[in-house]
Amino acid sequence: MDLLQFMKNEGYTSAKFSSLTGEDVRLVLNDVASTEDLYRMMEVTPTSVSYYPYERVPYIDCFIDQNVMKLRLSKA
């Protein structure tokens, strides 16, 4: 699955997450060239993802072994 293209197709323009070092990161999706670049910026390659579009703040959980990284999505 092309995660970056999926987020763009759903109309999202940015994603926020906390890096593995605890730093808050905000990505403008149009500035990310590919899903591989997205994973490089996240510093992880998820083994699976879950999408929650109906939450107050939509998000995607990216599972890496026993850990979870939450990408909070925005259309504005």
PyMOL Python script that loads the backbone (N, CA, C, O; Angstrom):
from pymol import cmd

cmd.read_pdbstr("""\
ATOM      1  N   MET A   1       0.838  -1.180   0.000  1.00  0.00           N
ATOM      2  CA  MET A   1       0.000   0.000   0.000  1.00  0.00           C
ATOM      3  C   MET A   1       0.881   1.240   0.000  1.00  0.00           C
ATOM      4  O   MET A   1       1.839   1.322   0.768  1.00  0.00           O
ATOM      5  N   ASP A   2       0.568   2.185  -0.839  1.00  0.00           N
ATOM      6  CA  ASP A   2       1.285   3.453  -0.894  1.00  0.00           C
ATOM      7  C   ASP A   2       0.646   4.400   0.119  1.00  0.00           C
ATOM      8  O   ASP A   2      -0.342   5.068  -0.187  1.00  0.00           O
ATOM      9  N   LEU A   3       1.209   4.454   1.316  1.00  0.00           N
ATOM     10  CA  LEU A   3       0.617   5.214   2.410  1.00  0.00           C
ATOM     11  C   LEU A   3       0.529   6.699   2.094  1.00  0.00           C
ATOM     12  O   LEU A   3      -0.491   7.328   2.376  1.00  0.00           O
ATOM     13  N   LEU A   4       1.563   7.263   1.523  1.00  0.00           N
ATOM     14  CA  LEU A   4       1.557   8.688   1.199  1.00  0.00           C
ATOM     15  C   LEU A   4       0.450   9.010   0.204  1.00  0.00           C
ATOM     16  O   LEU A   4      -0.308   9.956   0.415  1.00  0.00           O
ATOM     17  N   GLN A   5       0.345   8.250  -0.860  1.00  0.00           N
ATOM     18  CA  GLN A   5      -0.687   8.506  -1.867  1.00  0.00           C
ATOM     19  C   GLN A   5      -2.079   8.314  -1.276  1.00  0.00           C
ATOM     20  O   GLN A   5      -3.000   9.053  -1.622  1.00  0.00           O
ATOM     21  N   PHE A   6      -2.245   7.336  -0.393  1.00  0.00           N
ATOM     22  CA  PHE A   6      -3.531   7.116   0.268  1.00  0.00           C
ATOM     23  C   PHE A   6      -3.939   8.356   1.057  1.00  0.00           C
ATOM     24  O   PHE A   6      -5.080   8.807   0.956  1.00  0.00           O
ATOM     25  N   MET A   7      -3.013   8.910   1.845  1.00  0.00           N
ATOM     26  CA  MET A   7      -3.333  10.096   2.644  1.00  0.00           C
ATOM     27  C   MET A   7      -3.695  11.270   1.743  1.00  0.00           C
ATOM     28  O   MET A   7      -4.640  12.005   2.033  1.00  0.00           O
ATOM     29  N   LYS A   8      -2.953  11.452   0.655  1.00  0.00           N
ATOM     30  CA  LYS A   8      -3.260  12.535  -0.279  1.00  0.00           C
ATOM     31  C   LYS A   8      -4.612  12.318  -0.942  1.00  0.00           C
ATOM     32  O   LYS A   8      -5.381  13.268  -1.090  1.00  0.00           O
ATOM     33  N   ASN A   9      -4.918  11.090  -1.344  1.00  0.00           N
ATOM     34  CA  ASN A   9      -6.205  10.785  -1.982  1.00  0.00           C
ATOM     35  C   ASN A   9      -7.377  11.034  -1.040  1.00  0.00           C
ATOM     36  O   ASN A   9      -8.471  11.379  -1.488  1.00  0.00           O
ATOM     37  N   GLU A  10      -7.158  10.862   0.260  1.00  0.00           N
ATOM     38  CA  GLU A  10      -8.204  11.119   1.254  1.00  0.00           C
ATOM     39  C   GLU A  10      -8.362  12.612   1.535  1.00  0.00           C
ATOM     40  O   GLU A  10      -9.253  13.010   2.285  1.00  0.00           O
ATOM     41  N   GLY A  11      -7.504  13.439   0.940  1.00  0.00           N
ATOM     42  CA  GLY A  11      -7.620  14.887   1.075  1.00  0.00           C
ATOM     43  C   GLY A  11      -6.784  15.507   2.177  1.00  0.00           C
ATOM     44  O   GLY A  11      -6.931  16.695   2.462  1.00  0.00           O
ATOM     45  N   TYR A  12      -5.906  14.730   2.806  1.00  0.00           N
ATOM     46  CA  TYR A  12      -5.081  15.269   3.878  1.00  0.00           C
ATOM     47  C   TYR A  12      -3.904  16.040   3.298  1.00  0.00           C
ATOM     48  O   TYR A  12      -3.346  15.673   2.264  1.00  0.00           O
ATOM     49  N   THR A  13      -3.536  17.128   3.993  1.00  0.00           N
ATOM     50  CA  THR A  13      -2.437  17.965   3.524  1.00  0.00           C
ATOM     51  C   THR A  13      -1.221  17.919   4.438  1.00  0.00           C
ATOM     52  O   THR A  13      -0.116  18.273   4.026  1.00  0.00           O
ATOM     53  N   SER A  14      -1.423  17.478   5.694  1.00  0.00           N
ATOM     54  CA  SER A  14      -0.288  17.407   6.613  1.00  0.00           C
ATOM     55  C   SER A  14      -0.484  16.281   7.620  1.00  0.00           C
ATOM     56  O   SER A  14      -1.590  15.784   7.829  1.00  0.00           O
ATOM     57  N   ALA A  15       0.624  15.901   8.230  1.00  0.00           N
ATOM     58  CA  ALA A  15       0.619  14.862   9.264  1.00  0.00           C
ATOM     59  C   ALA A  15       1.556  15.295  10.382  1.00  0.00           C
ATOM     60  O   ALA A  15       2.627  15.847  10.129  1.00  0.00           O
ATOM     61  N   LYS A  16       1.143  15.040  11.620  1.00  0.00           N
ATOM     62  CA  LYS A  16       1.973  15.332  12.788  1.00  0.00           C
ATOM     63  C   LYS A  16       2.225  14.032  13.539  1.00  0.00           C
ATOM     64  O   LYS A  16       1.362  13.157  13.609  1.00  0.00           O
ATOM     65  N   PHE A  17       3.419  13.927  14.094  1.00  0.00           N
ATOM     66  CA  PHE A  17       3.751  12.762  14.904  1.00  0.00           C
ATOM     67  C   PHE A  17       4.909  13.102  15.823  1.00  0.00           C
ATOM     68  O   PHE A  17       5.601  14.100  15.623  1.00  0.00           O
ATOM     69  N   SER A  18       5.113  12.275  16.824  1.00  0.00           N
ATOM     70  CA  SER A  18       6.269  12.403  17.707  1.00  0.00           C
ATOM     71  C   SER A  18       7.323  11.418  17.232  1.00  0.00           C
ATOM     72  O   SER A  18       7.049  10.228  17.074  1.00  0.00           O
ATOM     73  N   SER A  19       8.522  11.918  17.007  1.00  0.00           N
ATOM     74  CA  SER A  19       9.611  11.057  16.542  1.00  0.00           C
ATOM     75  C   SER A  19      10.035  10.113  17.659  1.00  0.00           C
ATOM     76  O   SER A  19       9.589  10.243  18.799  1.00  0.00           O
ATOM     77  N   LEU A  20      10.889   9.176  17.325  1.00  0.00           N
ATOM     78  CA  LEU A  20      11.390   8.222  18.312  1.00  0.00           C
ATOM     79  C   LEU A  20      12.182   8.910  19.421  1.00  0.00           C
ATOM     80  O   LEU A  20      12.324   8.367  20.517  1.00  0.00           O
ATOM     81  N   THR A  21      12.698  10.111  19.136  1.00  0.00           N
ATOM     82  CA  THR A  21      13.441  10.874  20.144  1.00  0.00           C
ATOM     83  C   THR A  21      12.533  11.807  20.937  1.00  0.00           C
ATOM     84  O   THR A  21      13.003  12.529  21.816  1.00  0.00           O
ATOM     85  N   GLY A  22      11.220  11.797  20.630  1.00  0.00           N
ATOM     86  CA  GLY A  22      10.262  12.621  21.358  1.00  0.00           C
ATOM     87  C   GLY A  22       9.994  13.978  20.746  1.00  0.00           C
ATOM     88  O   GLY A  22       9.197  14.750  21.280  1.00  0.00           O
ATOM     89  N   GLU A  23      10.642  14.283  19.637  1.00  0.00           N
ATOM     90  CA  GLU A  23      10.457  15.568  18.970  1.00  0.00           C
ATOM     91  C   GLU A  23       9.147  15.564  18.188  1.00  0.00           C
ATOM     92  O   GLU A  23       8.842  14.597  17.490  1.00  0.00           O
ATOM     93  N   ASP A  24       8.359  16.661  18.304  1.00  0.00           N
ATOM     94  CA  ASP A  24       7.140  16.792  17.509  1.00  0.00           C
ATOM     95  C   ASP A  24       7.510  17.189  16.088  1.00  0.00           C
ATOM     96  O   ASP A  24       8.260  18.141  15.874  1.00  0.00           O
ATOM     97  N   VAL A  25       6.976  16.451  15.117  1.00  0.00           N
ATOM     98  CA  VAL A  25       7.291  16.666  13.705  1.00  0.00           C
ATOM     99  C   VAL A  25       5.993  16.925  12.955  1.00  0.00           C
ATOM    100  O   VAL A  25       5.002  16.222  13.151  1.00  0.00           O
ATOM    101  N   ARG A  26       6.004  17.949  12.085  1.00  0.00           N
ATOM    102  CA  ARG A  26       4.865  18.227  11.214  1.00  0.00           C
ATOM    103  C   ARG A  26       5.353  18.162   9.776  1.00  0.00           C
ATOM    104  O   ARG A  26       6.304  18.847   9.401  1.00  0.00           O
ATOM    105  N   LEU A  27       4.696  17.335   8.974  1.00  0.00           N
ATOM    106  CA  LEU A  27       5.062  17.184   7.569  1.00  0.00           C
ATOM    107  C   LEU A  27       3.956  17.731   6.684  1.00  0.00           C
ATOM    108  O   LEU A  27       2.780  17.435   6.896  1.00  0.00           O
ATOM    109  N   VAL A  28       4.330  18.524   5.697  1.00  0.00           N
ATOM    110  CA  VAL A  28       3.410  18.917   4.637  1.00  0.00           C
ATOM    111  C   VAL A  28       3.510  17.819   3.593  1.00  0.00           C
ATOM    112  O   VAL A  28       4.573  17.603   3.010  1.00  0.00           O
ATOM    113  N   LEU A  29       2.404  17.124   3.356  1.00  0.00           N
ATOM    114  CA  LEU A  29       2.449  15.928   2.508  1.00  0.00           C
ATOM    115  C   LEU A  29       2.902  16.226   1.085  1.00  0.00           C
ATOM    116  O   LEU A  29       3.535  15.379   0.455  1.00  0.00           O
ATOM    117  N   ASN A  30       2.592  17.416   0.562  1.00  0.00           N
ATOM    118  CA  ASN A  30       3.041  17.749  -0.797  1.00  0.00           C
ATOM    119  C   ASN A  30       4.556  17.921  -0.880  1.00  0.00           C
ATOM    120  O   ASN A  30       5.125  17.887  -1.971  1.00  0.00           O
ATOM    121  N   ASP A  31       5.211  18.105   0.264  1.00  0.00           N
ATOM    122  CA  ASP A  31       6.672  18.239   0.288  1.00  0.00           C
ATOM    123  C   ASP A  31       7.379  16.886   0.380  1.00  0.00           C
ATOM    124  O   ASP A  31       8.606  16.817   0.304  1.00  0.00           O
ATOM    125  N   VAL A  32       6.603  15.812   0.544  1.00  0.00           N
ATOM    126  CA  VAL A  32       7.166  14.465   0.660  1.00  0.00           C
ATOM    127  C   VAL A  32       7.026  13.786  -0.699  1.00  0.00           C
ATOM    128  O   VAL A  32       5.924  13.701  -1.242  1.00  0.00           O
ATOM    129  N   ALA A  33       8.139  13.304  -1.246  1.00  0.00           N
ATOM    130  CA  ALA A  33       8.149  12.785  -2.622  1.00  0.00           C
ATOM    131  C   ALA A  33       7.564  11.386  -2.749  1.00  0.00           C
ATOM    132  O   ALA A  33       6.937  11.071  -3.761  1.00  0.00           O
ATOM    133  N   SER A  34       7.760  10.538  -1.732  1.00  0.00           N
ATOM    134  CA  SER A  34       7.328   9.144  -1.852  1.00  0.00           C
ATOM    135  C   SER A  34       7.079   8.560  -0.466  1.00  0.00           C
ATOM    136  O   SER A  34       7.454   9.148   0.548  1.00  0.00           O
ATOM    137  N   THR A  35       6.447   7.403  -0.443  1.00  0.00           N
ATOM    138  CA  THR A  35       6.227   6.718   0.830  1.00  0.00           C
ATOM    139  C   THR A  35       7.560   6.365   1.478  1.00  0.00           C
ATOM    140  O   THR A  35       7.678   6.411   2.702  1.00  0.00           O
ATOM    141  N   GLU A  36       8.558   6.016   0.686  1.00  0.00           N
ATOM    142  CA  GLU A  36       9.880   5.715   1.235  1.00  0.00           C
ATOM    143  C   GLU A  36      10.461   6.943   1.934  1.00  0.00           C
ATOM    144  O   GLU A  36      11.069   6.823   2.998  1.00  0.00           O
ATOM    145  N   ASP A  37      10.274   8.129   1.338  1.00  0.00           N
ATOM    146  CA  ASP A  37      10.727   9.363   1.983  1.00  0.00           C
ATOM    147  C   ASP A  37       9.957   9.612   3.278  1.00  0.00           C
ATOM    148  O   ASP A  37      10.531  10.065   4.268  1.00  0.00           O
ATOM    149  N   LEU A  38       8.662   9.316   3.270  1.00  0.00           N
ATOM    150  CA  LEU A  38       7.853   9.454   4.483  1.00  0.00           C
ATOM    151  C   LEU A  38       8.421   8.574   5.594  1.00  0.00           C
ATOM    152  O   LEU A  38       8.597   9.035   6.721  1.00  0.00           O
ATOM    153  N   TYR A  39       8.705   7.315   5.284  1.00  0.00           N
ATOM    154  CA  TYR A  39       9.264   6.399   6.280  1.00  0.00           C
ATOM    155  C   TYR A  39      10.635   6.875   6.757  1.00  0.00           C
ATOM    156  O   TYR A  39      10.962   6.736   7.935  1.00  0.00           O
ATOM    157  N   ARG A  40      11.432   7.432   5.855  1.00  0.00           N
ATOM    158  CA  ARG A  40      12.747   7.947   6.239  1.00  0.00           C
ATOM    159  C   ARG A  40      12.582   9.108   7.220  1.00  0.00           C
ATOM    160  O   ARG A  40      13.319   9.201   8.202  1.00  0.00           O
ATOM    161  N   MET A  41      11.615   9.994   6.955  1.00  0.00           N
ATOM    162  CA  MET A  41      11.371  11.126   7.851  1.00  0.00           C
ATOM    163  C   MET A  41      10.818  10.665   9.200  1.00  0.00           C
ATOM    164  O   MET A  41      11.083  11.277  10.234  1.00  0.00           O
ATOM    165  N   MET A  42      10.043   9.572   9.171  1.00  0.00           N
ATOM    166  CA  MET A  42       9.509   9.006  10.410  1.00  0.00           C
ATOM    167  C   MET A  42      10.578   8.210  11.158  1.00  0.00           C
ATOM    168  O   MET A  42      10.434   7.946  12.351  1.00  0.00           O
ATOM    169  N   GLU A  43      11.638   7.832  10.467  1.00  0.00           N
ATOM    170  CA  GLU A  43      12.744   7.024  10.989  1.00  0.00           C
ATOM    171  C   GLU A  43      12.302   5.609  11.338  1.00  0.00           C
ATOM    172  O   GLU A  43      12.932   4.949  12.165  1.00  0.00           O
ATOM    173  N   VAL A  44      11.220   5.136  10.713  1.00  0.00           N
ATOM    174  CA  VAL A  44      10.721   3.771  10.908  1.00  0.00           C
ATOM    175  C   VAL A  44      10.047   3.296   9.627  1.00  0.00           C
ATOM    176  O   VAL A  44       9.623   4.100   8.796  1.00  0.00           O
ATOM    177  N   THR A  45       9.955   1.989   9.482  1.00  0.00           N
ATOM    178  CA  THR A  45       9.150   1.379   8.427  1.00  0.00           C
ATOM    179  C   THR A  45       8.116   0.506   9.122  1.00  0.00           C
ATOM    180  O   THR A  45       8.455  -0.540   9.675  1.00  0.00           O
ATOM    181  N   PRO A  46       6.847   0.933   9.097  1.00  0.00           N
ATOM    182  CA  PRO A  46       5.825   0.166   9.816  1.00  0.00           C
ATOM    183  C   PRO A  46       5.592  -1.206   9.206  1.00  0.00           C
ATOM    184  O   PRO A  46       5.720  -1.400   7.997  1.00  0.00           O
ATOM    185  N   THR A  47       5.247  -2.154  10.070  1.00  0.00           N
ATOM    186  CA  THR A  47       4.901  -3.494   9.600  1.00  0.00           C
ATOM    187  C   THR A  47       3.420  -3.582   9.272  1.00  0.00           C
ATOM    188  O   THR A  47       3.009  -4.441   8.491  1.00  0.00           O
ATOM    189  N   SER A  48       2.604  -2.696   9.865  1.00  0.00           N
ATOM    190  CA  SER A  48       1.178  -2.609   9.533  1.00  0.00           C
ATOM    191  C   SER A  48       0.660  -1.239   9.949  1.00  0.00           C
ATOM    192  O   SER A  48       1.288  -0.544  10.747  1.00  0.00           O
ATOM    193  N   VAL A  49      -0.493  -0.856   9.398  1.00  0.00           N
ATOM    194  CA  VAL A  49      -1.114   0.424   9.730  1.00  0.00           C
ATOM    195  C   VAL A  49      -2.610   0.227   9.946  1.00  0.00           C
ATOM    196  O   VAL A  49      -3.219  -0.682   9.383  1.00  0.00           O
ATOM    197  N   SER A  50      -3.188   1.095  10.772  1.00  0.00           N
ATOM    198  CA  SER A  50      -4.636   1.138  10.980  1.00  0.00           C
ATOM    199  C   SER A  50      -5.079   2.580  10.804  1.00  0.00           C
ATOM    200  O   SER A  50      -4.409   3.500  11.274  1.00  0.00           O
ATOM    201  N   TYR A  51      -6.197   2.782  10.134  1.00  0.00           N
ATOM    202  CA  TYR A  51      -6.695   4.115   9.787  1.00  0.00           C
ATOM    203  C   TYR A  51      -7.973   4.387  10.564  1.00  0.00           C
ATOM    204  O   TYR A  51      -8.876   3.551  10.592  1.00  0.00           O
ATOM    205  N   TYR A  52      -8.056   5.562  11.201  1.00  0.00           N
ATOM    206  CA  TYR A  52      -9.214   5.958  11.997  1.00  0.00           C
ATOM    207  C   TYR A  52      -9.753   7.298  11.475  1.00  0.00           C
ATOM    208  O   TYR A  52      -9.467   8.346  12.054  1.00  0.00           O
ATOM    209  N   PRO A  53     -10.531   7.267  10.383  1.00  0.00           N
ATOM    210  CA  PRO A  53     -10.976   8.506   9.745  1.00  0.00           C
ATOM    211  C   PRO A  53     -12.095   9.235  10.478  1.00  0.00           C
ATOM    212  O   PRO A  53     -12.315  10.419  10.223  1.00  0.00           O
ATOM    213  N   TYR A  54     -12.805   8.568  11.376  1.00  0.00           N
ATOM    214  CA  TYR A  54     -13.985   9.178  11.987  1.00  0.00           C
ATOM    215  C   TYR A  54     -13.730   9.754  13.375  1.00  0.00           C
ATOM    216  O   TYR A  54     -14.669  10.188  14.042  1.00  0.00           O
ATOM    217  N   GLU A  55     -12.500   9.766  13.812  1.00  0.00           N
ATOM    218  CA  GLU A  55     -12.166  10.388  15.094  1.00  0.00           C
ATOM    219  C   GLU A  55     -12.193  11.908  14.938  1.00  0.00           C
ATOM    220  O   GLU A  55     -12.141  12.427  13.823  1.00  0.00           O
ATOM    221  N   ARG A  56     -12.276  12.619  16.072  1.00  0.00           N
ATOM    222  CA  ARG A  56     -12.289  14.089  16.024  1.00  0.00           C
ATOM    223  C   ARG A  56     -11.064  14.600  15.272  1.00  0.00           C
ATOM    224  O   ARG A  56     -11.170  15.501  14.439  1.00  0.00           O
ATOM    225  N   VAL A  57      -9.921  14.030  15.564  1.00  0.00           N
ATOM    226  CA  VAL A  57      -8.699  14.285  14.798  1.00  0.00           C
ATOM    227  C   VAL A  57      -8.334  12.957  14.143  1.00  0.00           C
ATOM    228  O   VAL A  57      -7.829  12.057  14.814  1.00  0.00           O
ATOM    229  N   PRO A  58      -8.587  12.823  12.828  1.00  0.00           N
ATOM    230  CA  PRO A  58      -8.282  11.551  12.149  1.00  0.00           C
ATOM    231  C   PRO A  58      -6.803  11.195  12.310  1.00  0.00           C
ATOM    232  O   PRO A  58      -5.941  12.072  12.372  1.00  0.00           O
ATOM    233  N   TYR A  59      -6.532   9.902  12.375  1.00  0.00           N
ATOM    234  CA  TYR A  59      -5.139   9.488  12.531  1.00  0.00           C
ATOM    235  C   TYR A  59      -4.912   8.105  11.939  1.00  0.00           C
ATOM    236  O   TYR A  59      -5.843   7.349  11.659  1.00  0.00           O
ATOM    237  N   ILE A  60      -3.642   7.816  11.765  1.00  0.00           N
ATOM    238  CA  ILE A  60      -3.188   6.504  11.319  1.00  0.00           C
ATOM    239  C   ILE A  60      -2.210   5.992  12.363  1.00  0.00           C
ATOM    240  O   ILE A  60      -1.259   6.686  12.722  1.00  0.00           O
ATOM    241  N   ASP A  61      -2.441   4.781  12.851  1.00  0.00           N
ATOM    242  CA  ASP A  61      -1.481   4.115  13.728  1.00  0.00           C
ATOM    243  C   ASP A  61      -0.538   3.290  12.868  1.00  0.00           C
ATOM    244  O   ASP A  61      -0.975   2.471  12.060  1.00  0.00           O
ATOM    245  N   CYS A  62       0.756   3.511  13.047  1.00  0.00           N
ATOM    246  CA  CYS A  62       1.776   2.730  12.354  1.00  0.00           C
ATOM    247  C   CYS A  62       2.422   1.809  13.383  1.00  0.00           C
ATOM    248  O   CYS A  62       3.013   2.269  14.360  1.00  0.00           O
ATOM    249  N   PHE A  63       2.305   0.520  13.155  1.00  0.00           N
ATOM    250  CA  PHE A  63       2.836  -0.469  14.085  1.00  0.00           C
ATOM    251  C   PHE A  63       4.229  -0.893  13.646  1.00  0.00           C
ATOM    252  O   PHE A  63       4.453  -1.257  12.492  1.00  0.00           O
ATOM    253  N   ILE A  64       5.165  -0.838  14.599  1.00  0.00           N
ATOM    254  CA  ILE A  64       6.541  -1.246  14.378  1.00  0.00           C
ATOM    255  C   ILE A  64       6.873  -2.224  15.497  1.00  0.00           C
ATOM    256  O   ILE A  64       7.099  -1.818  16.637  1.00  0.00           O
ATOM    257  N   ASP A  65       6.903  -3.510  15.170  1.00  0.00           N
ATOM    258  CA  ASP A  65       7.077  -4.550  16.187  1.00  0.00           C
ATOM    259  C   ASP A  65       6.014  -4.367  17.268  1.00  0.00           C
ATOM    260  O   ASP A  65       4.823  -4.484  16.978  1.00  0.00           O
ATOM    261  N   GLN A  66       6.413  -4.083  18.502  1.00  0.00           N
ATOM    262  CA  GLN A  66       5.456  -3.904  19.600  1.00  0.00           C
ATOM    263  C   GLN A  66       5.130  -2.435  19.855  1.00  0.00           C
ATOM    264  O   GLN A  66       4.377  -2.128  20.779  1.00  0.00           O
ATOM    265  N   ASN A  67       5.678  -1.528  19.061  1.00  0.00           N
ATOM    266  CA  ASN A  67       5.483  -0.097  19.261  1.00  0.00           C
ATOM    267  C   ASN A  67       4.486   0.466  18.258  1.00  0.00           C
ATOM    268  O   ASN A  67       4.254  -0.111  17.195  1.00  0.00           O
ATOM    269  N   VAL A  68       3.900   1.607  18.619  1.00  0.00           N
ATOM    270  CA  VAL A  68       2.931   2.276  17.750  1.00  0.00           C
ATOM    271  C   VAL A  68       3.329   3.737  17.612  1.00  0.00           C
ATOM    272  O   VAL A  68       3.640   4.402  18.599  1.00  0.00           O
ATOM    273  N   MET A  69       3.316   4.232  16.369  1.00  0.00           N
ATOM    274  CA  MET A  69       3.522   5.649  16.104  1.00  0.00           C
ATOM    275  C   MET A  69       2.222   6.181  15.513  1.00  0.00           C
ATOM    276  O   MET A  69       1.718   5.646  14.525  1.00  0.00           O
ATOM    277  N   LYS A  70       1.680   7.236  16.123  1.00  0.00           N
ATOM    278  CA  LYS A  70       0.408   7.797  15.687  1.00  0.00           C
ATOM    279  C   LYS A  70       0.662   9.008  14.790  1.00  0.00           C
ATOM    280  O   LYS A  70       1.330   9.959  15.196  1.00  0.00           O
ATOM    281  N   LEU A  71       0.123   8.964  13.564  1.00  0.00           N
ATOM    282  CA  LEU A  71       0.174  10.100  12.648  1.00  0.00           C
ATOM    283  C   LEU A  71      -1.168  10.808  12.711  1.00  0.00           C
ATOM    284  O   LEU A  71      -2.177  10.260  12.268  1.00  0.00           O
ATOM    285  N   ARG A  72      -1.195  12.024  13.258  1.00  0.00           N
ATOM    286  CA  ARG A  72      -2.419  12.815  13.306  1.00  0.00           C
ATOM    287  C   ARG A  72      -2.537  13.566  11.986  1.00  0.00           C
ATOM    288  O   ARG A  72      -1.594  14.239  11.568  1.00  0.00           O
ATOM    289  N   LEU A  73      -3.686  13.456  11.329  1.00  0.00           N
ATOM    290  CA  LEU A  73      -3.866  13.961   9.974  1.00  0.00           C
ATOM    291  C   LEU A  73      -4.689  15.241   9.955  1.00  0.00           C
ATOM    292  O   LEU A  73      -5.581  15.435  10.781  1.00  0.00           O
ATOM    293  N   SER A  74      -4.374  16.117   8.993  1.00  0.00           N
ATOM    294  CA  SER A  74      -5.093  17.380   8.867  1.00  0.00           C
ATOM    295  C   SER A  74      -5.362  17.679   7.401  1.00  0.00           C
ATOM    296  O   SER A  74      -4.535  17.404   6.532  1.00  0.00           O
ATOM    297  N   LYS A  75      -6.541  18.251   7.144  1.00  0.00           N
ATOM    298  CA  LYS A  75      -6.891  18.655   5.780  1.00  0.00           C
ATOM    299  C   LYS A  75      -6.692  20.149   5.572  1.00  0.00           C
ATOM    300  O   LYS A  75      -6.899  20.647   4.465  1.00  0.00           O
ATOM    301  N   ALA A  76      -6.297  20.868   6.605  1.00  0.00           N
ATOM    302  CA  ALA A  76      -6.122  22.319   6.480  1.00  0.00           C
ATOM    303  C   ALA A  76      -4.674  22.710   6.588  1.00  0.00           C
ATOM    304  O   ALA A  76      -4.346  23.894   6.505  1.00  0.00           O
TER     305      ALA A  76
END
""", "prot")
cmd.dss("prot")
cmd.show_as("cartoon", "prot")
cmd.util.cbc("prot")
cmd.orient("prot")
